[in-house]
């Protein structure tokens, strides 16, 4: 991920759990983000910033793009190299990218923009984008319209993304202006074990004290018991994927 604090580099300690527990992004959403650069008449180069274990990177490549991955956590990049062989991967952040001026057609961030300082990140991404290039932001968000999901979020923290959306669209700054948005509603069938791992892949849990983790585990167990979620029993976890894109001005 990309961060202004040490939480962003906590994920590498559970990179295997993160890779197995976190959902994939809908291909249609990523293709929508890439739509402007897929029309450039050549194979575009796309930077996945806050790439983590490569959940977004692999879809970028499948969509017909070359990719370069950037993340502040070397352990996450090691997992990405295993998951997406051949992709160039570098330590860096949205505010300080290890990329040349005007070197990429698009910069995408998955589950990451709420970690960045938007003014500095917008300026830095503007530096590395080609004129007319695309900035794309995407999140998989648990759908709080379901009562049990609201209960889950009350136990495990709604997270920085949902808190950010309480104030409106993601904040961006010069050289970017208005964001276009599309949404996709979908669900993922999960077991009790998979839901537990999903929680344990979150920064608030990774960085919590032993007492805090114990409280969360007990409250989760009570919720799962109430839902009848045991053993191989499954439940549909609803998501809303929110995707935003904007274009680098041509001057």
C-alpha positions as CSV (number, residue, x, y, z in Angstrom):
1,X,0.0,0.0,0.0
2,X,0.9,3.7,0.1
3,X,1.0,5.6,3.3
4,X,1.8,8.6,5.5
5,X,2.4,6.3,8.4
6,X,4.0,2.9,9.3
7,X,0.7,1.0,8.9
8,X,1.4,0.8,5.1
9,X,4.4,-1.4,5.7
10,X,2.6,-3.7,8.1
11,X,1.1,-5.8,5.4
12,X,4.3,-7.6,4.5
13,X,4.2,-9.5,7.8
14,X,1.1,-11.3,6.5
15,X,1.7,-11.2,2.8
16,X,0.5,-14.7,2.3
17,X,-2.7,-14.1,4.2
18,X,-3.3,-10.8,2.3
19,X,-2.8,-12.6,-1.0
20,X,-5.3,-15.4,-0.2
21,X,-7.9,-13.4,1.7
22,X,-8.3,-10.2,-0.3
23,X,-10.8,-10.2,-3.2
24,X,-9.9,-9.7,-6.8
25,X,-11.0,-6.6,-8.7
26,X,-13.8,-7.0,-11.3
27,X,-12.1,-7.1,-14.7
28,X,-14.8,-4.8,-16.1
29,X,-13.9,-2.1,-13.6
30,X,-10.2,-2.3,-14.3
31,X,-10.8,-2.3,-18.1
32,X,-13.0,0.9,-17.6
33,X,-10.1,2.6,-15.8
34,X,-7.7,1.6,-18.7
35,X,-10.1,2.4,-21.5
36,X,-8.5,5.7,-22.5
37,X,-5.0,4.3,-22.7
38,X,-6.0,1.1,-24.4
39,X,-6.8,3.3,-27.4
40,X,-3.2,4.7,-27.9
41,X,-2.4,2.3,-30.7
42,X,0.4,0.4,-28.9
43,X,0.8,-1.6,-25.7
44,X,0.5,0.9,-22.9
45,X,2.7,1.0,-19.8
46,X,0.8,1.2,-16.6
47,X,2.2,1.8,-13.1
48,X,0.4,0.0,-10.3
49,X,1.1,2.1,-7.2
50,X,0.5,0.6,-3.8
51,X,0.6,-2.7,-5.7
52,X,0.8,-5.0,-2.7
53,X,0.9,-8.6,-3.8
54,X,-0.3,-7.8,-7.3
55,X,-4.1,-8.2,-7.1
56,X,-4.5,-5.3,-9.5
57,X,-1.2,-5.8,-11.4
58,X,-2.3,-9.2,-12.8
59,X,-5.5,-7.7,-14.2
60,X,-3.6,-4.8,-15.8
61,X,-1.4,-7.3,-17.6
62,X,-4.5,-9.5,-18.6
63,X,-6.1,-6.4,-20.1
64,X,-3.2,-6.0,-22.6
65,X,-0.9,-3.6,-20.8
66,X,2.7,-3.7,-19.6
67,X,3.0,-3.0,-15.9
68,X,5.4,-1.7,-13.4
69,X,4.7,-2.2,-9.7
70,X,5.5,0.2,-6.9
71,X,5.0,-0.4,-3.2
72,X,6.7,0.7,0.0
73,X,6.9,-2.8,1.5
74,X,9.6,-5.1,0.1
75,X,7.9,-8.2,1.5
76,X,4.8,-7.4,-0.5
77,X,6.8,-6.9,-3.6
78,X,8.5,-10.3,-3.1
79,X,5.0,-11.9,-3.1
80,X,4.0,-9.9,-6.2
81,X,7.1,-11.1,-8.1
82,X,6.0,-14.7,-7.4
83,X,2.3,-14.0,-8.4
84,X,3.1,-11.9,-11.5
85,X,6.4,-13.1,-12.9
86,X,8.3,-10.7,-15.2
87,X,6.7,-7.5,-13.9
88,X,9.2,-4.8,-12.9
89,X,8.7,-4.1,-9.2
90,X,10.2,-1.2,-7.2
91,X,10.0,0.2,-3.6
92,X,8.4,3.6,-3.6
93,X,5.3,5.6,-2.7
94,X,2.7,7.7,-4.6
95,X,4.5,10.8,-3.3
96,X,7.9,9.6,-4.4
97,X,7.8,7.4,-7.5
98,X,10.9,5.6,-8.8
99,X,9.8,6.5,-12.4
100,X,11.1,8.9,-15.1
101,X,9.2,12.0,-16.1
102,X,6.5,11.3,-18.6
103,X,7.3,7.6,-18.7
104,X,3.9,5.9,-18.2
105,X,0.5,6.0,-19.9
106,X,-1.5,5.4,-16.7
107,X,-1.1,5.2,-12.9
108,X,-3.6,3.0,-11.0
109,X,-4.0,2.7,-7.3
110,X,-6.1,-0.2,-5.8
111,X,-7.2,0.1,-2.1
112,X,-4.5,2.8,-1.8
113,X,-5.5,6.4,-2.3
114,X,-6.9,6.9,1.2
115,X,-3.3,6.2,2.4
116,X,-1.7,9.0,0.4
117,X,-1.2,12.8,0.8
118,X,-3.4,13.8,-2.2
119,X,-1.6,17.1,-3.1
120,X,1.9,15.6,-3.1
121,X,0.7,12.4,-4.8
122,X,-1.3,14.2,-7.5
123,X,1.8,16.3,-8.3
124,X,4.1,13.3,-8.4
125,X,1.8,11.2,-10.5
126,X,1.4,14.2,-12.9
127,X,5.2,14.2,-13.3
128,X,5.4,10.6,-14.4
129,X,2.3,10.5,-16.7
130,X,2.5,11.2,-20.4
131,X,0.2,14.1,-21.6
132,X,-3.3,12.7,-21.8
133,X,-2.4,9.9,-19.5
134,X,-4.9,8.4,-16.9
135,X,-5.0,8.4,-13.2
136,X,-7.3,5.6,-12.0
137,X,-8.4,4.8,-8.4
138,X,-10.3,1.7,-7.4
139,X,-11.7,0.2,-4.2
140,X,-13.5,-3.0,-3.3
141,X,-15.8,-2.0,-0.4
142,X,-17.9,-4.2,1.7
143,X,-21.5,-3.3,1.1
144,X,-22.9,-1.8,4.3
145,X,-26.5,-1.9,3.1
146,X,-26.5,-5.4,4.5
147,X,-27.1,-5.4,8.3
148,X,-24.6,-8.2,9.1
149,X,-21.9,-6.3,7.1
150,X,-22.6,-3.2,9.2
151,X,-22.2,-5.4,12.3
152,X,-18.9,-6.8,10.9
153,X,-17.6,-3.3,10.1
154,X,-18.5,-2.2,13.6
155,X,-16.3,-5.0,15.0
156,X,-13.3,-4.6,12.6
157,X,-13.4,-0.9,11.8
158,X,-14.9,0.5,8.6
159,X,-11.4,1.4,7.4
160,X,-9.9,4.5,5.9
161,X,-11.6,4.2,2.5
162,X,-15.1,4.3,3.8
163,X,-14.2,7.1,6.2
164,X,-12.8,9.1,3.2
165,X,-16.0,8.5,1.2
166,X,-18.1,9.9,4.0
167,X,-16.7,13.3,3.0
168,X,-17.3,12.8,-0.8
169,X,-15.2,11.6,-3.7
170,X,-11.5,10.9,-3.3
171,X,-9.6,14.2,-3.0
172,X,-7.3,15.0,-5.9
173,X,-5.2,18.1,-6.7
174,X,-3.3,19.8,-9.6
175,X,-2.7,18.8,-12.3
176,X,-5.9,16.8,-12.1
177,X,-9.4,18.0,-11.9
178,X,-12.8,16.3,-12.0
179,X,-13.1,12.5,-11.4
180,X,-15.4,10.3,-13.4
181,X,-16.9,7.4,-11.4
182,X,-18.5,4.0,-12.1
183,X,-19.7,1.3,-9.6
184,X,-20.1,-2.4,-9.7
185,X,-22.1,-4.5,-7.2
186,X,-21.1,-8.1,-6.7
187,X,-20.6,-10.7,-4.0
188,X,-18.0,-13.2,-2.9
189,X,-18.9,-16.6,-1.3
190,X,-16.7,-17.0,1.8
191,X,-16.3,-19.4,4.7
192,X,-15.8,-18.5,8.4
193,X,-12.0,-19.2,7.9
194,X,-11.8,-16.9,4.9
195,X,-13.7,-14.1,6.6
196,X,-11.3,-14.4,9.6
197,X,-8.3,-14.2,7.3
198,X,-9.8,-11.2,5.6
199,X,-9.9,-9.4,8.9
200,X,-6.4,-10.5,9.8
201,X,-5.1,-9.0,6.6
202,X,-6.2,-5.5,7.6
203,X,-3.7,-3.0,9.0
204,X,-5.7,-2.2,12.1
205,X,-5.6,-5.9,13.1
206,X,-2.0,-6.4,12.2
207,X,-0.9,-3.4,14.3
208,X,-3.3,-4.0,17.2
209,X,-2.1,-5.0,20.7
210,X,-2.6,-8.6,21.8
211,X,-5.6,-7.5,24.0
212,X,-7.2,-5.7,21.0
213,X,-6.8,-8.7,18.8
214,X,-8.3,-10.9,21.4
215,X,-11.4,-8.6,21.7
216,X,-11.8,-8.6,17.9
217,X,-11.5,-12.4,17.7
218,X,-14.1,-12.9,20.4
219,X,-16.6,-10.4,18.8
220,X,-16.0,-12.0,15.4
221,X,-16.6,-15.5,16.8
222,X,-19.9,-14.3,18.3
223,X,-21.1,-12.8,15.0
224,X,-20.1,-15.8,13.0
225,X,-21.9,-18.1,15.4
226,X,-25.1,-16.0,15.1
227,X,-24.8,-16.3,11.3
228,X,-24.5,-20.0,11.6
229,X,-21.1,-19.8,9.8
230,X,-19.2,-22.9,10.8
231,X,-16.8,-25.3,9.0
232,X,-17.6,-25.4,5.3
233,X,-20.8,-23.3,5.6
234,X,-20.6,-20.2,3.4
235,X,-22.1,-16.8,3.2
236,X,-22.2,-14.2,0.4
237,X,-20.2,-11.2,1.3
238,X,-21.5,-8.3,-0.8
239,X,-19.2,-5.7,-2.3
240,X,-19.4,-2.5,-4.2
241,X,-16.4,-1.7,-6.4
242,X,-16.0,2.1,-6.9
243,X,-13.7,3.2,-9.7
244,X,-12.6,6.7,-10.5
245,X,-10.6,8.1,-13.4
246,X,-9.2,11.4,-14.6
247,X,-6.9,12.5,-17.4
248,X,-3.7,14.4,-17.4
249,X,-4.2,17.7,-19.3
250,X,-2.5,18.1,-22.6
251,X,-0.7,21.4,-22.6
